[in-house]
């Protein structure tokens, strides 16, 4: 590819497209290992540091970030959770995941992690990150001269970055996956048939951690985020309009679906976010084409039913960075096996998410068979130590490869 004479032309080893947890983790690990890279992000730095996203990080992922010096503030400030509640049939049932698995969840919203990773890469390590770029295009991804080009929104100038490898970390709606020619990958999709109304309430938590409310009117959830903010979810019909859920209706449904004997009413407060999320998954196989390697939501989307999305993104990033560093030293075997290595964990987490979805949504499905089997699964979890231990291991994330 020969850029126009008027365009700027630079070269790097790895072009990282997307500055989410996956892209920034890859960039930080490459920078620390002396591998040149450039990060391109369509949004501003301020936007990605404030964008509401997931909040649970599995312990193995925290340990991995810590080994690379990227978990300082997380370890200092994040709360941990080692149990949650099921509420159904008007009763509460505490599930002690920490005792069963020896592990815990770290509660650390994605914007905080992104802020830390940007600071480590840009401010501390002097890494090259270009925010607010427009019209990003990939070139020659299956050839010997891959490149990424973009437009600078301030000057309108076109910039071309020649590279050896492209890391596609730009999410579900990004350009990297779309650059793969039709027929070269297989996209598998699964629709859970429900939607969740995601809510962020300016209200103190009404329980210590996570509460899953299983009710014939629909699923409801409570997730503590900070002393002043609580995340809630309400099951709604697919395609629902958030505007149809005013303040009073939201809180009435939450109070009903999360009610249990011996628990006080939820502490209500203003709702600063209301977004309808259709519960669906997809997987791209393989997660690579030519010199392009996908990571995070660019490669797979896991509905937030089991809080696995950010953890899978971090797993991809750690494996991809390790493989790219090995390639820099002449070993391509890690890149050759990258997709298969990632997909083992992806499929395991997808299966667990599907299983948990049936537990959470069966009661409101209108199907007696699904409702009955969901109740049977709950009873087995609460009555069998072996079943509870297996569930806790998957819920909190396995340390070893799956």
N, C-alpha and C positions, 0 to 999 in steps of 0.2 A: 504493500500500500504506500503510495507516494502522496503526502499531504500537500495542499496548495502552498505556494511559496509564502503567502501572507499569513499562514497559520503558524503557531508556535509548535515546536516539536521537542519532546523530551523522551528519555528512556528510563525504565526502571525494571527491576526483576519481576515484581508482582504488582498488578493493578487490582486493587480491592474495591469493588463497587458495592457501596452500602456501608453506613456507619452505625449499624445496630450492634447488639452484643456479639454476634458472630464476626462481622467484619472488623470491629475494633479489637477483638481478642486475637484474631489472625494477625492484624497489623502490629499489635504490641509484641507478640511473640517473635514475629519476623524481625522487627526493629532490634529487639534485644539480642537476636542471634546474628546480627550484622547483614541481614538480607534486605536489600533496598525494596521499598514499596511506596505506593501512592494510594491514598484513600479518596474516593469520590463519593459525595453524598448530595442528593437532590435537595434536601431540606437544609435549613440553617442550623448552626450549632445550638442556638438557643432553643429551637423547636425540638430537636431530638433529646435535649436534656430535660424537657418538660412533658413530653408526650406520654400520656398514661398508658401503661402496659402491665404485663404480668408482675407478680410480686414474690413468687416462691422459687427459691434456689435450693437444689438438692445438695446434701452435704458433700458428696463426692466432687461436685462441681466447684464448691467453695474451696475444698482442699486443693483442687487442681489450679484454680486461680491464685491461691496463696503460694503455691510452689513457684509461681512466676512473678511474685511480688505485686499482684493485682487485687488483693483482697483486704488491704489494710483498713480502710474505713468500714468496709462491710463487717469485718470481724469485730471492730470496735463498737459499732452502733446497731447492728441488726439484731432484732429479736429472733428467738428460735421457738419452734413449736414441735412438740413431741406427742400430741394427742389431738383428737377432734371429736365432734359429736355427730351422731345420727339422731334426728328427731322424726319420729313417725308414730302414728296411732296415739298421739297425745303424750308420748313419753320421750325421755332423753336417754341416750345410750352412749357413754363415753368409750372411745376406742383409743387405747394407749399404744400408739405406733412406736414410740421411743422404746418402751419396755419390750415390745415384741421384736424389734429389728436392731436396736442399739444405735439407731440413727435419728436424725431430726431434719426438719425443714428450717431454712433461714428465710425470714421475711424481709425482703429488700427489693423494693419496687424497681423495675427495669430502668426508669429514668435516672435513679441514683447510680446504678451500675454503669450506665452509659456515660454519665458525667465523670465518674471515676476513670473509666477507660479512655475517654477523650483527653482528660487531663494528663494521664500517664503517657499517652502517645504523643500528643501535641506539645503540652506545656513542659513536661519533664524530659521527654526523650527527643524533642525537636522534630517529630515526625511530620511528614507532608500530608495534610488532610485538606481537601478543597470542598467547601460547603456551598450549597445553593447552585450547583452546576445544573445546566439545562441540556436537553436533547442529547443524552448519552447514547453512544452507539458503539457496538463491538464490531471488530473487523478481523477477518482471516482467523477465526477461532479454531478452525481445523487445519490450519497451515503452519508454516514455519515462522511467520511474522505477525503474530497476534498483536492487536492494538485496541485502545479505547480512545474515543474522541468525545469531546463535549464542548458546549458553548458557555463562555463566561457571561453571566447575566448582566454584569456591570459594563462591560466593554463591547459585548457582542462578538468578540474574537473567538475563533475556533481553535481548540487545543487538541493535540494528538499525543498520546502516550504510547510508545512502543514498549512491549514487555515480553517476557517469556511465558507467563501464566496469568490468567485472569481468575480471581476469586469472586464468584457471584453471590453476594450476600445482601442483596437489595430487596428481599421480601417477596410477598405473594404477588404484588403488582409491579415488580421491577422489570427491567429490560433484559437482564442477563438470561433468564430462562427462555424468554421470548426469542432470543437470538439463535437458539438451537433449531436447526431445520426440522420441519415436520417429518415424523416417522423415525427420528433418531433416538427418541426416548419414548417411554410409555408413562402416561399419567393415569394413575388409578385414584378414583374419587369415591368417597362414601359419605352419604348424607344421613345424619341421625334423625331427621324428620322433626326436629324441634328448633326453637330459637331461645336465646336468653336475652333478657333486658339487663345490660350491665349498668350498674349504678354506683356512683361515688357520693357518699353522704358526708356532709360536714356534721358528724355526730360521733361521740365516743363509742367504742365497741360495746356491745351488749353481752358479750361472752369473751372468754379468754382467747379464743382462736377461731378455727373454722367450724361452722355448723352447717350440716347438710340437712335441709328440711324436705322430707318425702311426704307428699300430700296428694290426694286425689284431684285437687285443683291445679296442681303443677308443682314442680320443684322450686325451692327457694334456698338461698345460701347467704351466710354471713361470714365475712373474712376480715378480721382485724388488720388494719394497715398502720395506724399510728394512734396515739392517745386521743387525737381529735378527728380522725377520718376512718371510715369503715367502708369496705367494698361489699356490695350486695349484688345478688343475681336473682332474677325472677324468670321462670320458664314462661314463654309467650308463644303464640302461634307463629310458624315461619312466615316471614314477610310482614310482621307486625310493624306498626308505625309508633315510634317512641312518643310522638305527640299525643297518642291516645292513652298515655299513662301519666296523668297529672299527679301531683304530689300526694293528694289524699288517696287516690286509687292504689298507688305504689305501696304506701305504708299500710293500708288496710290489708293488702294481699301478703305483704311481708309478715305482718303481725299474725295473720291466720296460718300461713304455711310454716312458720318457725315457732309456733306456740307449743309448749309442753308443760306438763304439770311440774310445779315447783320452780318455774323460771319466770322472772319479771318480764313485763312488756319491753319491746325494743325501745331504745332511746332514739327518738326521731330527730331529724335535722334537715336543713336544706340539701337538695340534690344538685350537685354541681356538674354531674355527667349522667346522661341517659343515652345509651347506644344499644341498638338491637344487633345481636350477633347470631347469625345462622350457624348451627352446629354441624360442621362438615369437616372432613379430612381429605387430604390428597397426598400422594407420593409420586415423585418423579424417579424413574429408574432407567438407566443408571443416573447417578448424581454428577455425571461428568460427560463432556463431549469435547473431543480435541484438546485444546489448551484451556478450556473453561471448566471450572469445578464449582458446583453449587453448594451452598451451605445455608442452614436455617430455613426460614419460610420460603426461600426461593426454591428449595428442594422438596419440602414437605410441610404441610400444615396440619397441626393437631388441634382439634377443638379444645377450648380451655377447661374441659370437663375434669381432667386430672392434673392440671397445671404443669404440663410437660413441655410446652413449646419452647420456652427460653432454655430449658435444660438440654433439649435436643440440639438447639442452636449452638450452645457452648460445647457440647460433645463434638459436633461437626467441626467447629473452629479449632479445637485442640488437636483433633486428628489431622485436619488439613494443614495447620501450621507445622506440625511435626513432619508431615510428608514433604512440605515445601522446603523446610530447612534441610532435610535429608537430600532432596534433589539438588540443592545448592552445593552440597558436598559430593555430588555424583551418584547418588542412589535414588533411582526412580521407583523402587518397589512400593514405597508407601503411597505414592500417587496412583499406581496401578491398582492397589487394593483399597483405595480410599472409599469408594462408593459402597462396596460390600461391607466394609467395617462399620460405616455409619448406619447402613440399612438394618443391620442386626438389631441395634437399639431402637431404631425408628419403628420397625414392625412390632417389637415387643411392647413399646409404649402405646402404639395405636391399638393393639389388642386389649391392653389394660383399659384404655380410655373407652373403648366400645363396651367392655364388660361393665365398667362403672356406670356408663350411660344407661344401661338397662336397669341397673339397681336404682338409679336416681329418678328415671322417667317412667318406669314400668307402672307405678300406681296411677299415673294420670294418662296412660295411653288409651284407655277405653277398651283395652283388650284383656279379657280375663286371664288368658294364658300368660301374657307378658307380666301382668300384675302378680299372678301367682308365683311365677318363677323368680321375679324380683324379690318377693317376700321370702322365698326359700333361700335365696342367696344371702339375704340379710341375716336370717336366722342361723345359717351355717357360719357366717363370719363371727357372729356374737356367741355362738355356742361351741365352736371347734377351735382349739388352740392352734392346730396345724393350719387350718384355713386362715386364721387370723394372722399368723406369722407370714404366710405366703403373700397375703394381701399387703401387709405392712411393708414388706420388702419392696414390692413394686410401687406402692404409693409413695414411699420416700426415696426410691431410686436405688438401683443396684450399683455397687462400686465396680464390680468386674464387668468385662464385656459380656453382653447377653447373646 
